[in-house]
């Protein structure tokens, strides 16, 4: 009996969805990709996840994972060929992601949409976010990746948000003191892994042919 692949509701430009797709591709997992229009979310997504934020993974057994980091860990828990979940440093990995998600993201949103948060200036929000950038820069001055000599979950979970931050004022970021962070960011942006998850797909509608999402042959 053929089992249908899990269904991933995604939005190409969402950093949370990006990191979920990175782990899915990295783990050689095949999913049915359903690209969502955020202003017109399909009822199927609303039915399985009341909060209706992407990404959402609907597993073949009917269970639902609707947090991007949980999707990453689910995929890598099934197959982690390059040891992104390195258990010898998993505490550091998780702590760095926590700071990104709970502290840096707060100021990133305000920096990107400073006109919506007039309580402080854009410069103020950027400087607050830079506390995290300085942490990453220091780490990258000693090693090529955030937590180790090789890529881990931390790099792929955090990278989409640094990309989003850089794009607010790319000229400023590229000319900034964060030389190691710029190198690290560019390496991720130019990687075959990232390019593979950024292909454009039409918005999914009920009745569409299944769009299978994978680029690597299963192990």
Secondary structure as UniProt FT lines:
FT   STRAND          6..10
FT   TURN            12..13
FT   HELIX           15..26
FT   TURN            27..28
FT   STRAND          31..35
FT   TURN            38..39
FT   HELIX           43..48
FT   TURN            50..51
FT   STRAND          56..58
FT   TURN            60..61
FT   STRAND          64..65
FT   HELIX           68..78
FT   TURN            81..82
FT   TURN            84..85
FT   TURN            87..88
FT   HELIX           90..99
FT   HELIX           100..104
FT   HELIX           105..112
FT   HELIX           114..116
FT   TURN            118..119
FT   HELIX           122..140
FT   TURN            141..142
FT   HELIX           153..168
FT   HELIX           170..175
FT   HELIX           179..189
FT   HELIX           192..197
FT   TURN            206..207
FT   STRAND          212..213
//
